[in-house]
């Protein structure tokens, strides 16, 4: 199964995703609370996949996706968005994200998205 980096500024959202992913057989190798930390952790941990929140302090998710894909064009990233962020989801896909999941998280949808992105 995949090694995953979970990026979200809300600790409880990271915890929820971690729970879904580990129950789904994946290993969460790291967490980040904003885009800047995400880039650093990505480069250090080299995960198979990143779940990336869109709206965060310090650096937004879309900017972090662009930076990560600059250094690793093969990076697999799944965006996490709240309802009503469709425009940002489109920008995220254009920036190189493989898929997106909507909050509140549905475990089956999260695992399907991860599988699709790793596919």
N, C-alpha and C positions, 0 to 999 in steps of 0.2 A: 504494500500500500504506500501511499504518498507521504512525503515529509512536507508539512505545510506551515507557512508563516501567516499568523492571523493579525491583521491590522485594523484597529478601530479605536477611536478616542474614548469610547465608553467601556470601562472594565467589565461590566455585566454582559455586554454584547460579545466581547472576546471570550468570556466564560461560557456563554451559550453556544457559540460556534465551536469552541474547543470540545465541549461536551458532545455535540452532534458529530463532529469529525472523529473523535477518538472512539465513540460508540460505533461509528461506521468503519472502523479498522485502520484509520489513518493516524499518523504521528504528528502532533503539533510540536515543531522544533523551536518555535519562538513566537513572540508577540511584540507588537509595536503600537504606540498610542498616537503616532502621527506619521506623515509622509517622510520626514527627514530621518526619523528613527527606522522606518521601514526600509529605506534605501541602504542604510548602514547594515541592518540585520540581514537583508537579502544578500549583500555582498559577502558577509561573514558566514552565514549559514548555508547558502546555496540550496534553498528549498526547491522541491519539485513544483510547488504551487503557492500562490499568495492569494488570500482573501483580503480585499482592499476596500475599506470604507471610502465613500466619496467626500463627505464633508468632515474635515478635521482641522484643528489649529496647526500653526507652524507651516504645514504644507498640505494642500489638498491631495486627495487620492489620485486625481487625474494627472497632476504634475508629477507625483511619485511614479505612476505607471510609465510616463514618458521617460523619466530619468532611469528607471530600472531597465526599460527596453533599450535605452541607448547603450548601456553597458552589457546587456544580455538580450539580444533580439529574439531569443527563443523562450524568454520568460513566459510562464503561464500564470495569468492573473484573472481572478474572478472578482468583479465589483460587487459591493454590497450597497444597496441604496434604500432610502425610505421611499414611501409612496410619493408620487408627485415630482420625482427627480428624473423624469424620462429624458429631458434634454441633456442632462449630465451623463446619463447612461449612454446615449448616442456618442457623446464626446469621448467617453471612456473606451468604447468599442473602437472608435477611430484612433484612439491613442494606443491601442494594442491589447485591450482586455479581451479575453476569450468568451466571457459570458457574464451574466449578472444575476444576483439573487436579491430579493426584496425583503425588507424587514416588515413585520416580524418574521423570523426565519421558520420555514417549514422544513423539518429534518430531511424528508425525502427529496425535496427540491434542492437543498444544499448539496446532498450527496450525489444527485443526478448531475448537477452543475460541475462539481469537482470531477466526476467521471468523464463528462463531456470535454472539459478543458484538458484533461490528461490524455484523452483519446488520441 
